[in-house]
């Protein structure tokens, strides 16, 4: 199970679409996502997509728990991706995923935060506490749309990610494409 975090427009859904394209044939995947974004992921074959309305870590926590348990029971995915809203608090989500009723059913894999350097250079994004917490909590930070950013913005994001995290793996991409093995 991978927790996918980041600001709206950073490229979370694009990342998921790219991962879906790499899904091994016959492997059952499930995606649980917030319904805030304009971009959608369509189910393809052995991929089940479900949505949770509201913020998964607070107002929709009960719906997340119920939806997650139902998804795990009904689908029994071999890989689960949870895409959360830009305001999600990673600590609350990870606490939920470690609860007795859920932890035995999911194997927590590295969490991912997608960062768009063009957004992050804007203080309305880069200085947001929730976004910074998501970056700090991530096991992998994906700096997306890096080709569209100028060198100064890209370097500033990489420095800030290094400051917020300690030794987190950083992956740069221009189009949201990341090799599935990089998330292991």
Secondary structure, DSSP 4 states (H G I P E B T S, - for coil): -EEEEE-TTSSHHHHHHHHHTTPPTT--EEEEEES-SS------SSEEEEEE-S-TTTTTHHHHHHHHHHHHHHH--SEEEEE--TT--HHHHHHHHTSHHHHTT------EEEEEHHHHTSHHHHT-HHHHHHHHH-SEEEEESGGGS-HHHHHHHHHHHHHHSSS-EEEE-SSS---GGGG-
